[in-house]
Amino acid sequence: MNAQNPVICVGEVGIELGRGSDGRFGLGFNGDTFNTAVYLARAGIPVGYATAMGDDAYSDGLVALAAAEGVRCDCVIRVPGRLPRLALVDTASSGERQFYAWGEISPARELFELPNWGRIAEALVNARLIYFSGITLSLYSNLAIGRFLAALELGRQRGVKVAFDGNFRPRGWKGDVARTRSVFMEALKRVDIALPTYEDEAVLWGDPSPEATMERMRAFGIGEIVVKNGPNGAVVASAQAHEHVPVPQLVVPVDTTAAGDGFNAGYLAARLSGATPVVAAGAAHRLAGEVIRHSGALMPRSGAAMH
């Protein structure tokens, strides 16, 4: 696949009202795969974002932010009369966040059911790499998931790589663990690079250790697996190596938002630039460590220490 082709990240980005230390709310934008897209663009990787949003002023703001960050928007479908997802966020002193979201009517949920969904599928099969998450999958109906997975399959036949972060959020699946597992299993059959977080996998699958997560994913034939385990580092398994990669420096988080999204961007950017999986995991740790030193999902560009 041509290295000039963009990485395409698929999912949803919404409006976020975050409560500051003064009790007032500030306006921002957040979405797991969108955060990864922005950090990939900052690393100099050509990247586009695939989603649907409204034709309102806030959706205009989202598109303007993406463009300012160098994220291509030709896979963003605008739907007249619709609004993006809204979330209120409270951040505890530990840096952990509590979300209150309104997103049931977000057009991003219908990306693969809109009249021109075929345009998105066509872009996916011509990408360099497709990146998505469990949150992406939680948006879609069974019909839409079928269409999306078919595009992944066709893309892989044409040399497109597929990267996936389980990012399991029970609320997004309305607590339906059986459906979540069956959808994840179908997705995992079509993945080249898995970037799971151990904590999420333990909740969804009951994995007793990061190694158990790795072995379960290996059973799907996934050739490259990086299990993130917070301050305990990451376990990297590929054809070349099976190694524990420690966090280079423990950071007391200001805000844990987008730590995993930043890790995934750091890892994929390094791999796409020719680094080995172990070296890429080190770069990923460094970026995640920078991200959690700042409040909000997207740290100021001056703090964007991409390695």
WOLIN-V170965 format. One line per field, one symbol per residue. ss: DSSP state (a for helix, b for strand, c for the rest). phi: phi as a letter, one per 20 degrees, with the letter a starting at -180 (. if undefined). burial: # if it has 9 or more other ideal C-beta (glycine too) atoms within 8 Angstrom, else .. Layout:
ss: ???
phi: ???
burial: ???
This chain:
ss: ccccccbbbbcccbbbbbbcccccbbbbbbcaaaaaaaaaaaccccbbbbbbbcccaaaaaaaaaaaacccbcccbbbcccccccbbbbbbcccccbbbbbbccccaaaaccccccaaaaaaaaacccbbbbbaaaaaaccaaaaaaaaaaaaaaaacccbbbbbccccaaaacccaaaaaaaaaaaaccccbbccbaaaaaaaaccccaaaaaaaaacccccbbbbbcaaacbbbbccccbbbbcccccccccccccaaaaaaaaaaaaaaccccaaaaaaaaaaaaaaacccccccccaaacccc
phi: .gfffffdedrcccecddeefeneedebcbagffgfgfffffenefbccdacbedefffgfffffgffenefdfddeedgndcffccdcddfffnfcddcdcbfdffgfdgecfgdffffgffffdfebdcbcffgfffefffffgfffffffffffenfecdbdgkfcgffdlmefffgfffffffffcddcdcfdggfffffdmffbgffgffffffenfebccefclfenbddcbfebccedfffbfdffebegmgfffgfffffffffeoffgfffffffgffgffgfecenfdfgffeeeed
burial: #...###############........################.############.######.###.#.###.#####..########.#...#.#...#.#..#########..#.###.##################...##.##########.#.##########..##...#..##.######.#########.###.##.#..#.###.###.#.#.######...######..#...#.#.....#.#.################..#.##################.####...##.#.
